[in-house]
Each structure stands twice: as C-alpha cells, then as structure tokens.
Amino acid sequence: MNGKQLVLVLATVLALGSLQVAATETSDNKTGEFVATRDWQVISEGQAIPKGLHVRINLQTGLKEAKLLDESERGTALQSQTEESDSEPMALDYKKDVAEAAQRHAKEYVELRKAYKEFQKNFRTDGELIVQLIGQYRNFSKKPLESELKTKLDALENLEFLLHQIDNALVFIDNGGLDDVLLPIVVNDTNTALRVSAMRVLGSLTSNNPKAQIKVFEKSFGSYLSQILMSSTSSAEISSALHAFGALLRKFPLAQTRVLSTSGTQALIRVLRSPDMELRSKGKVVTLISDLVLEKRSVLEGSKDTTDAASSFAQYVLIEFESWLETQGYCTALDDVLAKDFLHLLDQPELVEQFSTAIWTTQSMCHVVWSQSSALRHALLTIRNRYANSKDEYRLEVSQALDNICKRLYDKPKHTELNLLKFPKNCSLKRALSTGQHRMELTHLL
C-alpha cells in the first residue's frame, strides 16, 4: 500500500475518533444556544445554529464548525444573515456502530503504519537500485559458479525492467554498467541464459535512447552482436541479439554505416539462409532490413530545410545498405526461404505480413530475381489463395497485400508484337504496309 493510501486511512481514523470524542463531550449541551463570533467555533452534537453562518468540517479534527460571515462573503451567502426566524436543529446523525468502526479502523491503521515503516526502511530509488545491482555484479566470483547463476539472472531481469527509462539507462552507463556487467557477459561468458539476458538488457537500455546508443556503439557492441548472429545456433540467443542489434542501429546512421558495411549485413543474411533457424527469427531479420531501408528512404525524400534535416541527409546518403544486401545475396536468400518454407507460413499470418512487407519494400532491387522465380511465385500465390478464402479480416488484408505483390512482380504489360514495331512518327498502319520493310515484318508475323 502506498503513502497516499496510508494518509487516507489515517485521516479517516482520526476523523471518526474525533467525532466520537466530540459526541461524548457535548452530550450535555444538545439544546444550548450557539453564539456565533468571527472566529471558528465547534458546533456541539444536536446544537441548533442560526441561519446565515459560514459552516465547515474541520479536516484536521473532523468536527463541524461555524462563524459569522465576513463582509466579502455576504454577497454569495446562500442564506441571509438578516433572517432571524428560528432554524431547525442541524444534528449530526451518528450511527450506533461508530465506536466499533473507529476501533476497527484504528487497529488497521496501526498495522498499516507498521508496514509503512518497514517499507520506508527498505525503500530505494531506481538509481540506488541500479547502483546496488552493479555493485552486486562486481562482487560475483570471476569464475562462473553455478550457485551464483540464479542471482545473476534475477539481477539482469531487474535491470531489463529498470533500464527502459532513459534516465535510468544513463545512470547505469555512468556507473560503469556496460564495462562491468554487460560487456563481460556478451563477449566472454559461455552460459547461454546469461548471454540472452544480457542482450535483452542491452536492447532495453538502447531502445529510443540516442545517448545510450552512442555509448554502446563506442564499446563496439555492434561487432560483438554481429559475431553472435554469425556463429550462434541458439534461437533464443539469436532472437535477443537481433533485438539488441536493431535497437542499436535504428535512427543511428553512423552505426548503420560502420556496422552494416562490415560484418553486420553478412550476419543478417547468414540468419536468413540458415536452415536450422526458426522462421520467427528470419521474420525479425527481414523486418529489421525493411525498417532500415524505409528509414533511409524517408530521410532522403523528406524536407532538407532545417539544419538537422540537412545533417541527417548527409549522413544517410553515405549508407549503401541496399548495395550491401545485394552483394550478400539477400534477394536469393529471401526467395529460398519462402520457396522452401511457405507451407509453414500458411497458419502464421503475422509472419507472412513481415515477409510481404519486406518484399514490397525491397522489390525494386530484387525485381529481376523475384520476377523470374517460379518457386517464389507459387509460394506467394498459394498463401494468397488460402487467405483469400478466410473469414478472418486480418488474413484477408494480408491476402490483399500478397495480391499486390504478385501483380507488381508477375503481371506484365499486355503488348502485341504489332505494338513492338517501330513505325515512323505520324505513320499510319496502312502507310506502313505500303513500305517494303514493315510489310515484310507484318507478313512474317501473320
């Protein structure tokens, strides 16, 4: 229970207790005349008051009080102070169980106050918790011990939750968290569970946090993550590495240029080509590729009127991501995935949407390869037809997206061979037939 709830309970208990005391103390003055002054006075239980007074409940004591109206209050008073007719008694209607209720609330208050004191004793701010967790990691044995594994995993889980907050992430970095906690695990630790948790923390602190992205990039985490994507066979490890990899690269053109131009693009295509990697991880790869292509395209096509926009344009224009993808065989890799695994996608519309979005985004650079692939065409049409007969609205939307892709890749313009003949400008068909060259061509066609 938080502090506000405790204060509320305390106020309730005090109010009830005060009302009970007031009821006892004023039992002998139920019919006494109330003489109003310009100062607040307690109204006894059952005591009548004249009209035109300012009445309130004292929140500190819980008692009802009254006084004469000030000059500034006379114009807004609900009842004129000049009316001198006798008023009906304004008695406080206490129930018989007030005493029992007050005692019950008093007991609850004692228990809550005890719990709150214990809470205050153990309370830590987010920053203090982060520093404490970093210190805890520094005190772990340099050699991996099985007895410490659960404690380490619990600490990493707490950090993953805390470091979503931008300020918390910077506290973690400023207190050596990258060097003392994450870097040793990602680079040197052989325990897969710890590596998975550490990369989740890395993704958490880097997401939408430019200052953290710069610090993580400076520690060469991009290269380390690329190595994991190139070598790991664990689906969980690949998934967490892709999460951290994407968080580092998104909206960070310098990191995209440095990381993707070296081993980064190769690592992504390796995951896409791996026959042992699950489709969900491959879906994350094509989603990241699609996002980065669209990110660059958006900046280059956007306004360059401001200084920041011009600076972003200058950075993104240096990224040759689509060229690097072609060099690493992205087009054939995606073709192979869908051609071989499309049956597994029939019941996974979310994954189909990821792949269809990637195809639509990158079809301009892969059009030659994909438009000539009968296996890819068969896969896309099979999934499209299955979803087109569904009653599920989401599947129908995905089916429409696939239909648009098929039209873009496989529907060729309707040209007759007559259209392909190059007649002289302003030359009619009849006139063309009168010339020897075109008459021979048309005769051959017929």
C-alpha positions in Angstrom: 0.0 0.0 0.0 1.4 3.4 -0.9 1.8 6.5 1.1 -1.4 8.2 -0.1 -3.5 5.3 1.0 -1.9 5.3 4.4 -2.6 9.1 4.8 -6.2 8.5 3.7 -6.7 5.7 6.3 -5.1 7.9 9.0 -7.4 10.8 8.2 -10.4 8.5 8.4 -9.4 7.1 11.7 -8.7 10.5 13.2 -12.0 11.9 11.9 -14.0 9.0 13.3 -12.2 9.1 16.7 -12.7 12.9 16.9 -16.3 12.6 16.1 -16.8 10.0 18.8 -15.0 12.2 21.4 -16.9 15.2 20.4 -20.2 13.3 20.6 -19.3 12.3 24.2 -18.1 15.7 25.3 -21.1 17.6 24.1 -23.8 15.2 25.1 -24.8 17.7 27.9 -25.2 20.6 25.5 -27.6 19.4 22.9 -30.0 22.2 23.3 -27.6 25.0 24.2 -27.7 28.2 22.2 -24.9 28.6 19.7 -23.4 32.1 19.9 -21.6 32.9 16.7 -18.5 35.1 16.6 -16.0 36.0 13.8 -13.8 33.0 15.0 -14.5 29.4 14.2 -16.3 27.5 17.0 -17.2 23.9 17.3 -20.9 23.0 16.9 -21.9 20.5 19.5 -24.0 17.4 18.7 -27.6 18.3 18.4 -26.9 22.0 18.9 -29.1 24.4 16.8 -27.4 27.2 14.9 -28.9 30.4 13.4 -29.1 30.8 9.6 -26.6 32.8 7.6 -23.4 31.4 9.2 -20.3 30.1 7.5 -20.2 26.3 8.3 -17.4 23.9 7.6 -16.0 20.5 8.6 -12.5 20.8 10.1 -10.5 18.2 8.2 -7.9 18.0 11.0 -10.4 17.3 13.8 -13.4 16.1 11.8 -15.6 18.4 13.8 -18.3 20.7 12.4 -17.6 24.5 13.0 -19.3 27.8 12.3 -18.6 31.5 12.4 -20.2 34.8 11.2 -19.8 35.6 7.5 -17.1 38.0 6.5 -18.0 41.1 4.6 -16.7 39.6 1.4 -18.8 36.5 1.9 -22.2 38.2 2.4 -23.0 38.7 -1.2 -22.6 35.0 -2.0 -24.1 33.5 1.1 -26.9 31.0 0.4 -28.9 32.3 3.4 -29.3 35.9 4.5 -27.8 36.6 7.9 -30.7 39.1 8.4 -33.3 36.4 8.7 -34.0 35.9 12.3 -36.5 33.1 12.2 -35.8 30.1 14.3 -33.9 27.4 12.5 -34.3 23.7 12.8 -31.5 21.9 14.7 -28.7 20.6 12.4 -27.9 17.4 14.3 -25.1 15.1 13.3 -26.6 11.7 12.6 -24.2 9.2 14.2 -24.9 5.5 13.8 -24.7 3.2 16.7 -21.7 1.3 15.3 -19.4 4.4 15.0 -17.4 3.4 18.0 -16.9 -0.2 16.7 -15.9 1.2 13.3 -13.5 3.6 14.8 -11.8 0.9 16.8 -11.6 -1.4 13.8 -10.0 1.4 11.7 -7.6 2.3 14.5 -6.4 -1.3 14.5 -6.0 -1.3 10.8 -4.1 2.0 11.0 -1.6 0.6 13.5 -0.9 -2.4 11.2 -0.6 -0.1 8.1 1.7 2.2 9.9 4.0 -0.7 11.0 4.1 -1.9 7.4 4.8 1.5 6.0 7.7 2.0 8.4 9.1 -1.3 7.2 8.6 -0.2 3.6 10.4 3.1 4.3 13.3 1.3 5.9 13.9 -0.8 2.7 12.9 1.8 0.1 15.4 2.6 -2.7 15.1 4.9 -5.7 15.6 3.5 -9.1 19.1 5.0 -9.3 20.1 3.4 -5.9 18.8 0.1 -7.1 20.8 0.2 -10.3 24.0 1.2 -8.5 23.3 -1.6 -6.0 22.8 -4.2 -8.8 26.1 -3.1 -10.5 27.9 -3.4 -7.2 26.4 -6.9 -6.7 27.8 -7.9 -10.1 31.2 -6.6 -9.2 31.3 -8.8 -6.1 30.5 -12.0 -8.0 33.3 -14.5 -8.5 35.4 -14.1 -11.6 35.0 -17.8 -12.3 31.4 -18.9 -13.3 29.7 -20.5 -10.3 26.5 -22.5 -10.6 25.4 -21.2 -7.2 25.5 -17.6 -8.4 23.6 -18.2 -11.7 20.1 -17.6 -10.4 21.2 -14.4 -8.5 22.8 -13.1 -11.7 19.7 -13.9 -13.8 17.5 -12.1 -11.3 19.7 -9.1 -11.3 19.7 -8.9 -15.1 15.9 -9.3 -15.1 15.6 -6.3 -12.7 17.9 -4.3 -14.9 16.0 -5.0 -18.0 12.9 -3.6 -16.4 14.6 -0.6 -14.9 16.6 0.5 -18.0 13.6 1.1 -20.2 13.6 4.5 -18.6 16.0 6.8 -20.4 17.4 8.4 -17.2 17.9 5.0 -15.6 19.8 3.8 -18.6 22.2 6.7 -18.4 22.7 6.1 -14.6 23.6 2.5 -15.5 26.1 3.7 -18.1 27.6 6.4 -16.0 28.2 4.0 -13.1 30.2 1.5 -15.3 27.4 -0.9 -16.1 28.5 -1.5 -19.7 32.0 -2.3 -18.7 31.4 -4.2 -15.5 28.1 -6.1 -16.3 27.1 -6.4 -19.9 30.4 -6.4 -21.9 32.0 -9.3 -19.9 28.8 -11.4 -20.4 28.3 -10.7 -24.1 32.0 -11.1 -25.0 33.3 -13.8 -22.7 30.6 -15.7 -20.8 29.8 -19.2 -22.1 26.4 -19.5 -20.3 23.7 -19.1 -23.0 21.0 -18.0 -20.5 23.2 -15.2 -19.2 24.1 -14.0 -22.7 20.4 -14.0 -23.6 19.5 -11.9 -20.6 22.4 -9.5 -21.0 21.4 -8.8 -24.6 17.9 -8.2 -23.6 19.2 -5.6 -21.1 21.3 -4.1 -23.9 18.3 -3.8 -26.1 16.2 -2.3 -23.3 18.7 0.5 -22.5 19.4 1.3 -26.1 15.9 1.5 -27.5 14.9 5.1 -28.4 17.8 6.4 -26.4 20.3 8.3 -28.6 22.8 8.9 -25.8 22.8 5.3 -24.8 23.2 4.2 -28.5 26.4 6.3 -28.8 27.9 4.8 -25.6 27.0 1.2 -26.7 28.4 1.9 -30.2 31.7 3.2 -28.8 32.1 0.0 -26.8 31.9 -2.0 -30.2 28.8 -3.9 -29.2 27.8 -3.8 -32.9 30.7 -6.0 -33.9 30.1 -8.4 -30.9 26.4 -8.8 -31.8 27.3 -9.5 -35.4 29.6 -12.2 -34.3 26.9 -13.8 -32.3 24.5 -13.7 -35.2 27.2 -15.3 -37.4 28.0 -18.1 -35.0 25.2 -18.9 -32.6 22.8 -21.9 -33.2 20.5 -21.0 -30.3 17.2 -19.5 -31.3 16.8 -17.6 -28.0 20.3 -16.1 -28.4 19.7 -15.1 -32.0 16.4 -13.5 -31.0 17.8 -11.4 -28.2 20.8 -10.5 -30.3 18.5 -9.3 -33.1 16.6 -7.2 -30.5 19.8 -5.5 -29.3 21.2 -5.2 -32.8 18.0 -3.4 -34.1 17.9 -1.1 -31.0 21.4 0.0 -31.7 21.0 0.6 -35.4 17.6 2.2 -35.7 17.8 6.0 -36.2 21.6 5.9 -35.8 23.1 6.4 -39.3 26.7 6.4 -38.2 26.3 3.0 -36.6 24.5 1.7 -39.7 27.4 2.8 -41.9 30.1 1.3 -39.7 28.4 -1.9 -38.6 26.4 -2.9 -41.7 29.3 -2.1 -44.1 31.5 -4.7 -42.4 30.0 -7.8 -40.8 26.5 -6.6 -39.9 24.8 -7.2 -43.3 26.6 -10.6 -43.7 25.3 -11.6 -40.2 21.7 -10.8 -41.1 21.9 -12.8 -44.3 23.5 -15.7 -42.5 20.5 -15.9 -40.2 18.2 -15.7 -43.2 20.0 -18.5 -45.0 20.4 -20.8 -42.0 18.2 -24.0 -42.5 18.2 -24.6 -38.7 17.0 -21.1 -37.7 13.3 -20.8 -36.9 11.0 -18.7 -39.1 10.3 -16.3 -36.4 13.9 -15.2 -36.2 14.0 -14.9 -40.0 10.9 -12.7 -39.8 12.8 -10.4 -37.4 15.7 -10.2 -39.8 13.5 -9.1 -42.8 11.6 -6.7 -40.6 14.8 -5.0 -39.5 16.1 -4.9 -43.1 12.8 -3.4 -44.3 12.8 -0.8 -41.4 16.3 0.4 -42.2 15.6 0.7 -45.9 12.4 2.7 -45.2 14.2 4.8 -42.7 16.9 5.9 -45.2 14.3 6.4 -47.9 12.2 8.6 -45.6 15.1 10.9 -44.7 16.3 11.3 -48.3 12.8 12.0 -49.6 11.9 14.4 -46.7 12.5 18.1 -46.3 16.0 19.4 -46.0 15.1 22.9 -44.9 16.4 22.7 -41.4 20.0 22.3 -40.2 19.2 19.0 -38.5 17.4 17.7 -41.6 20.4 18.6 -43.8 22.8 16.9 -41.4 20.7 13.7 -41.4 20.5 13.7 -45.2 24.3 14.0 -45.4 24.7 11.0 -43.0 22.1 8.8 -44.6 23.2 9.4 -48.2 26.5 7.6 -47.2 24.7 4.4 -46.3 24.7 1.9 -49.2 22.6 -0.7 -47.4 20.8 -1.9 -50.5 24.0 -2.4 -52.3 25.5 -4.4 -49.4 22.3 -6.5 -49.3 22.6 -7.4 -53.0 26.3 -8.2 -52.5 25.5 -10.6 -49.7 22.7 -12.3 -51.7 19.7 -11.0 -49.9 17.3 -11.4 -52.9 18.1 -15.1 -53.5 18.1 -15.8 -49.7 14.6 -14.4 -49.2 13.4 -16.3 -52.4 14.8 -19.6 -50.9 13.1 -19.0 -47.5 9.6 -18.5 -48.9 10.0 -21.2 -51.6 11.1 -23.9 -49.1 9.1 -22.9 -46.0 5.8 -21.4 -47.4 3.8 -24.3 -46.1 4.8 -23.5 -42.5 3.6 -19.9 -43.1 0.0 -20.9 -44.0 -1.1 -20.7 -40.4 1.1 -17.8 -39.4 -0.3 -14.6 -40.9 1.8 -12.3 -38.7 5.0 -13.8 -40.2 3.5 -13.7 -43.7 2.9 -9.9 -43.2 6.5 -9.4 -42.1 7.8 -11.2 -45.2 5.3 -9.5 -47.6 6.3 -6.0 -46.1 10.0 -6.8 -46.7 9.3 -7.9 -50.3 7.2 -4.8 -51.1 9.9 -2.5 -49.6 12.9 -4.1 -51.4 11.2 -5.3 -54.6 12.9 -2.6 -56.6 16.4 -4.0 -56.1 15.3 -7.7 -56.3 12.7 -7.4 -59.1 14.9 -9.2 -61.7 15.5 -12.2 -59.4 12.0 -12.5 -57.9 10.0 -11.9 -61.1 11.8 -14.8 -62.7 11.4 -17.2 -59.7 8.6 -19.7 -60.4 9.1 -21.2 -56.9 8.5 -17.8 -55.2 5.5 -17.1 -57.4 4.0 -20.5 -56.4 4.6 -19.8 -52.7 3.1 -16.3 -52.8 0.0 -17.4 -54.8 -0.6 -20.4 -52.6 -0.6 -18.3 -49.4 -2.6 -15.6 -51.1 -5.3 -18.1 -52.2 -5.5 -19.7 -48.8 -6.0 -16.4 -47.0 -8.4 -15.1 -49.7 -10.9 -17.8 -48.7 -10.7 -17.0 -45.0 -13.3 -15.3 -42.9 -10.7 -13.6 -40.8 -10.3 -9.9 -41.6 -6.6 -9.9 -40.8 -5.9 -12.8 -43.2 -7.9 -11.1 -45.9 -5.8 -7.9 -45.5 -2.6 -10.0 -45.8 -4.0 -11.7 -48.9 -4.6 -8.4 -50.5 -1.0 -7.3 -49.8 0.2 -10.6 -51.4 -2.0 -10.0 -54.4 -0.5 -6.5 -54.9 3.0 -8.0 -54.8 2.1 -10.7 -57.3 0.7 -8.1 -59.7 3.8 -6.0 -59.3 6.2 -8.9 -59.9 4.4 -11.1 -62.4 1.7 -9.2 -64.3 3.5 -8.0 -67.5 2.0 -5.2 -69.7 -0.1 -6.6 -72.5 1.9 -5.9 -75.7 1.2 -7.4 -79.1 4.1 -7.9 -81.4 2.5 -5.2 -83.6 3.0 -2.7 -80.7 6.6 -3.5 -80.7 7.2 -2.5 -84.3 8.7 1.0 -84.6 6.8 2.9 -87.2 7.9 6.3 -88.2 6.3 9.2 -86.4 2.8 10.1 -87.8 2.9 7.0 -89.9 -0.4 5.1 -90.2 -0.6 1.3 -90.3 -1.9 1.4 -93.9 1.0 3.6 -95.0 3.4 1.4 -93.1 2.1 -1.6 -95.0 3.0 0.1 -98.2 6.6 0.2 -97.3 8.7 -2.8 -98.1 10.4 -3.3 -94.7 7.3 -3.1 -92.5 5.2 -5.1 -95.0 7.8 -7.9 -94.8 7.7 -7.8 -90.9 3.9 -7.9 -90.7 3.7 -10.7 -93.3 6.2 -12.7 -91.2 4.1 -12.2 -88.1 0.9 -13.2 -89.8 
